[in-house]
Amino acid sequence: LNGNVDYFYFNMDGSCPELANKNMRLALNYALNRNEYNELVNYGYYKPSNGLVFSGLTGVESTYGEESNLNSYPLDGDDAKAKEYLNAALSEVTLTLTTSDNESSKKQAEVCQEMWNSTLGINVEIEQVTYNEVLTRQADGEYEIIWAGWGSDYDDPYSYLELFMSSSAYNYSGFKNDQYDQLMTATQTEVDTAKRMDMMHQAEQILIDEGAFLPQAEREIHYLIDDDVKDVTFFYCA
């Protein structure tokens, strides 16, 4: 695992009324079987993910992922729960998923399209554009659902979680939650390591509960290493 995570942004700036509805975002999340997705898209090489922060980051006593205990979406999905959230949101909807124009991105989009259609009965149109256009539309908020990814610049969950602070220049989804902002701001000055890490666990849980994004997978790179070499950490900052 190299520290990079893949997910979809949801546009929550109000331009897409369907995605401004939390129940719709949760329906899409519960409708995705991340284990099956990983087999179909990544040939089983990556690690399915249901959180934002790379699980291999350093925690207090072990790793962030082992200590976080997130109450997140099941990796196999939950069709009944997905339909429950959909019924609470809208009876019929068409969404547009924007992604880059390479084959792997097309596969990502098509697998999600099929799962959402078969489980929720909604129409999802795929729009493929250049990678540069994806980045431009992210920054401009000109999308409904769009591919995204992140690799940490340093070994700390803050590198991922700051992306969804309302003050962040990289908050491309338009997500805003006062409690989230307060927790993340507090982590900037908290000196108690365990308390600070717990704040970030709480912050990530807010993102999960609000359906603020759609996590997919943590990327992997495979290495050959001599048996005599010990205590090597392969996570690197992208």
Secondary structure as GFF3:
##gff-version 3
##sequence-region A 1 238
A	DSSP	beta_strand	4	10	.	.	.	ID=ss1
A	DSSP	alpha_helix	17	20	.	.	.	ID=ss2
A	DSSP	alpha_helix	22	30	.	.	.	ID=ss3
A	DSSP	alpha_helix	34	42	.	.	.	ID=ss4
A	DSSP	beta_strand	47	48	.	.	.	ID=ss5
A	DSSP	alpha_helix	64	68	.	.	.	ID=ss6
A	DSSP	alpha_helix	79	89	.	.	.	ID=ss7
A	DSSP	beta_strand	94	100	.	.	.	ID=ss8
A	DSSP	alpha_helix	103	120	.	.	.	ID=ss9
A	DSSP	beta_strand	123	129	.	.	.	ID=ss10
A	DSSP	alpha_helix	131	140	.	.	.	ID=ss11
A	DSSP	beta_strand	145	151	.	.	.	ID=ss12
A	DSSP	alpha_helix	158	161	.	.	.	ID=ss13
A	DSSP	three_ten_helix	162	164	.	.	.	ID=ss14
A	DSSP	alpha_helix	178	187	.	.	.	ID=ss15
A	DSSP	alpha_helix	193	209	.	.	.	ID=ss16
A	DSSP	beta_strand	213	218	.	.	.	ID=ss17
###
